[in-house]
Amino acid sequence: KQEVTQIPAALSVPEGENLVLNCSFTDSAIYNLQWFRQDPGKGLTSLLLIQSSQREQTSGRLNASLDKSSGRSTLYIAASQPGDSATYLCAVMSGSARQLTFGSGTQLTVLP
Amino acid sequence: NAGVTQTPKFQVLKTGQSMTLQCAQDMNHEYMSWYRQDPGMGLRLIHYSVGAGITDQGEVPNGYNVSRSTTEDFPLRLLSAAPSQTSVYFCASRILRNEKLFFGSGTQLSVL
């Protein structure tokens, strides 16, 4: 059974700092890995999707990398802003039914 | 284009009551799914559907029923609510051949 772990569970940084969020998964037979953002009381918004054949994806100040063989992904946020404060979840798509398995998220607070 | 719409946003039930959580999407997505989100456990898949008339179980289906009579709607039914079903419920949809998932804003359910 696929398991996804995100460390740390919470992170607080000063504005302007570059930061890295970590995600690990137990079964490397994945189709893709996705990073989502969740604001309090809201649904999830897709940030980046990395196919299993790719090593990284970039969108603005966000860069996600994937090392499938080691079962790891990182989300790099450059020059963090208070508006980046949210919970970030990673999820992997795997299995014959191509379902997403989610990590429990990292709650990020960027202090002004 | 409203995306994925969930109703109600909040609901309080007594143990043993039944209710239906509504989910509708206007993007003509074949795939629709229901997740529950509990503190520290990430999102877990309850049921999903790949098209009208087709439904299947996810990771935690017990106590929930679904049906898919139209492409647009995918209601989730709690037959006899239990305190263990207190959670935040999310509906999500996507095009089958595209793996990007779109989420509704969630329903917060409390069972007393």
Boltz contact constraints between the chains, C-beta under 6 A:
constraints:
  - contact:
      token1: [A, 32]
      token2: [B, 99]
      max_distance: 6.0
  - contact:
      token1: [A, 42]
      token2: [B, 105]
      max_distance: 6.0
  - contact:
      token1: [A, 43]
      token2: [B, 90]
      max_distance: 6.0
  - contact:
      token1: [A, 43]
      token2: [B, 103]
      max_distance: 6.0
  - contact:
      token1: [A, 43]
      token2: [B, 104]
      max_distance: 6.0
  - contact:
      token1: [A, 43]
      token2: [B, 105]
      max_distance: 6.0
  - contact:
      token1: [A, 43]
      token2: [B, 106]
      max_distance: 6.0
  - contact:
      token1: [A, 44]
      token2: [B, 103]
      max_distance: 6.0
  - contact:
      token1: [A, 46]
      token2: [B, 100]
      max_distance: 6.0
  - contact:
      token1: [A, 49]
      token2: [B, 100]
      max_distance: 6.0
  - contact:
      token1: [A, 99]
      token2: [B, 45]
      max_distance: 6.0
  - contact:
      token1: [A, 102]
      token2: [B, 42]
      max_distance: 6.0
  - contact:
      token1: [A, 102]
      token2: [B, 43]
      max_distance: 6.0
  - contact:
      token1: [A, 103]
      token2: [B, 42]
      max_distance: 6.0
  - contact:
      token1: [A, 104]
      token2: [B, 40]
      max_distance: 6.0
  - contact:
      token1: [A, 104]
      token2: [B, 41]
      max_distance: 6.0
  - contact:
      token1: [A, 104]
      token2: [B, 42]
      max_distance: 6.0
